[in-house]
Amino acid sequence: MKFSSEAAKIISKNGIGVIPTDTIYGIVCSALSKKAVNEVYRLRKRSSNKPVIVLIGSSRDLKKFGVALNPIGYKLLTKLWPGPVSVILPCKSKKFSHLHRGKRAIAFRVPDAPALLRFLNKTGPLIAPSANFEGKQPAKTIKEAQKYFGDNVDFYVDGGKLKSKSSTLISIKSGKISMIRKGIGNAKIKCIN
């Protein structure tokens, strides 16, 4: 299955899939479905107090989560996105506690992958933790992902062998960037600083 309308329909019905992102394979579901998000946590054996990264189609999607940035923050995001940089932003609404897990902040990313962006335009925001059990090696191929999840997910999208690393993870406060995790998008941060 490719990034198809069928896969998008599955996502809209609380479905879960494994797809190639702009960095590594991710196990994805609608970020707006508490039921599906909790199931991804269960499948990944993920610690329940760890927030997840949310993939969005554009910075306009931040409004869906009640995220409001000042002009400096938006200017920084236009330099970072699309790209492999996940940005932690304040999200204080209890409505999204299934995503921020009490941390009152969520990491967002606009991926630099045209096919994935088109898919996000159909599905809306997706959570996309790496396709593996917590603490294990991220899947580099669909076969490796299937060893983790088997028939417990609704679909797989094969993007071949991915050699990439996780995204760079940063936070922005008062217009200043703090590095949380160095990853594939680190070069973009160096250009800004």
C-alpha positions, 0 to 999 in steps of 0.5 A: 500500500502506498500513501493512498486514499485507502490508507487515509480512510483507515486513519480517519477510522482510528486506524494505525499504520507504519509509514516512511517519514522524512527521517525514519519509519514511524508508527502513525495514527491521527493525533486527534484520536485519543483511542488510536494514540493510546493504542500506539503507546500500547503497541510500542510499549512506550512509557505513558508519560513520554509525549510524542512528535506530531507531524503536521502539513503546515504551521497553520495546523498549529492552530488546531492545538491552540498553539499561538506563537509570536512573530519571532517564533513563526519566523524561526519556524519558516526557516526550519520547516519543512525539514527534519527538525521537531520543535517543542511548543507550548500546548496547555489544553487538557484536550490534548493531554493524550499527546502532551502527557501532562507536560503541556508541550508538544513537539511538531514537525512539518516533514520535507517529503512531498508525498507525506505532506500530501498524505497529511493534507488528507489525514490531518496531523499524525503522531509518528514515533519511530517504528519499534518497541521503546528502547529497541532499534528503529525499523529500517525496513518494512520487514523489520517493522513487521517483526515488531508489530505484525498484524497489530497495525492496519497497514504498512507503506513500504519506502525501501530501506531507510538509512536516516536518523531521528529528527533534531529536537529543539524547543523555542522560548523567547525566540531562543533555541534550545537543543534537546536531541541532535539528529538529522536536521542539526545543520538547519539549526547551525544556519540559524544560530 
